[in-house]
Amino acid sequence: MIDYRSEVFGARYNTGLFLGEAKVGGMDYKSAGVDVEAGRDFVRRIKSRVESTYRPEVLGNLGGFSGLFSLPTGYQEPVLVSGTDGVGTKLRLAHQMQKHDTVGIDLVAMCVNDVLTCGAEPLFFLDYLATGHLEPAELAQVVDGVATGCQQAGCALLGGETAEMPGFYQPQEYDLAGFCVGIVDRPKVLDGSKIAVGDAVIGLASSGVHSNGFSLVRKIVEEKAYTWGSHIKGPEGQTLGEVLLTPTQIYVKPIHAALKAGLTIHGMAHITGGGLPENLPRCLSDTQSVQIDPQSWEPLPIFQWLEQEGHVPIVDMYNTFNMGIGFVVIVPNEQASATLEFFQAQDIIANQIGTIIEGKGEVLGLPT
C-alpha cells in the first residue's frame, strides 16, 4: 500500500542524521518542525481503520510505496474512471470548531459522487493530507472520516500521503485532497447520449450545504457576528457549526441499487459548486435544456437562513449552493414514479424537479 508518512515538501526524513557529537549545537529534523515519531504514531493510529475499508481486490499491506488493486471480474469491456477533488474552505470551520471526524467523509463524497455520474462503481480512494504540524490524534480523526466515507461508497482506502510542512501551513491547520478510481462497462457508460426530450429530472435531496460555497457562508457568519455555537432554526439541538459541518451525502450505493433493480437511468449530475445552473447542463447535449420547477422541493432551513442573513440575491443562492438538491438522475418519463418510490424506500428524499426540453444547454425556470 501507499505509505502514510511525514515529509517536508516531499523529502523523506533520514534518521541517520545528526548523531552523537555532531548533534551538539546542531540541528535535526524535529528542530526544523518535522516530528518523525509523531508521524509513526499517526500511522499506528490509522492502520486498522484503513484496513477496515479493504475490498477483496486489494493486494499487499499498508506501508509500501504504491497501492496494488486487481480489477474485479464480471466486466466485458472495463473502463477505468477517475476523479479528484478537495473539501475547500469548509476545512476552516472544522479547524475553528476542532471537529475533524466529518471532513474526511466530504472528501470522499466529492470524488465518488463525480465518478458515479457516468455509472461507475468506485473501486479505491487515495488521500493527501498536508499540515504545518502533525498532531497524530487530530489527523487520525480526519482519516477515520475518510475511511467512513469509503465504507459508505463501497471503495477501499488504498493509502495516502501525509506531508508535514512547517512554515508553509500554520500550526493547527491542514489541507485535504483526494483521488478516486472507479470502473464501468463501456456499453453502460452514461455520457448524456441517452437523454431524450421528455425525460424526467429527479432531484435527490442533499444533506445540507455539502462542500461548496463556504467562503460566502463564512463571510455571512463573520459579518453578522454569529458564532459557530449559535442556534438557528433547523435540526433540534444542533448549533450553526454542527449544521454546516453535516457531511456531504454519498449517493453511490442507492444509485447502484437502482441500476441493479432494473431502473433505467439516462444521465446523472452531481450538484456541486455552481449549483443546478452550472452542473445540470454538463450531462446534456447542445440541443437540450432543462425546465425546472423550483416549487417542487423545499430547500433546507440553512439555505433560507443564509439567504436572509446575508441578503443574498436568490439568483446567487442558486448559482452558489445546491439549494437542497445534491444529485440528479434523468430517467424516462414513464419511469418517474417508480424511480421516486425506489429512492424514497432507500431513505433518500426524491422529487421530480423538472423535464428535459429542446434548447441550448440551459437551466430554465429558476428564480431570476
Buried (B, 14 or more C-beta within 10 A) or exposed (E): BBBBBBBBEEEEBEEEEBEEEEEEEEEBBEEEBBBBEBBBBBBEBBBEBBBBBBBEBBEBEBEEEEBBBEEEEEBEEEBEBEBBBBBBBBBBBBBEBEBBBBBBBBBBBBBBBBBBBBBBBBBBBBBBBBBBBBBBEBBBBBBBBBBBBBBBBBBBBBBBBBBBBBEBBEEEBBBBBBBBBBBBBEEBBBEBEBBBEEBBBBBBBBBBBBBBBBEBBBEBBEEEEBEBEEEBEBBEEBBBBBBBBBBBBBBBEBBBBBBEEEBBBBBBBBBBBBBBBBBBBBBBBEEBBBBBBBEBBEBBBBBBBBBEBBEBEEEBBBBBBBBBBBBBBBBBBEBBEBBBEBBEEBEBBBBBBBBBBEBEBBBEBBEE
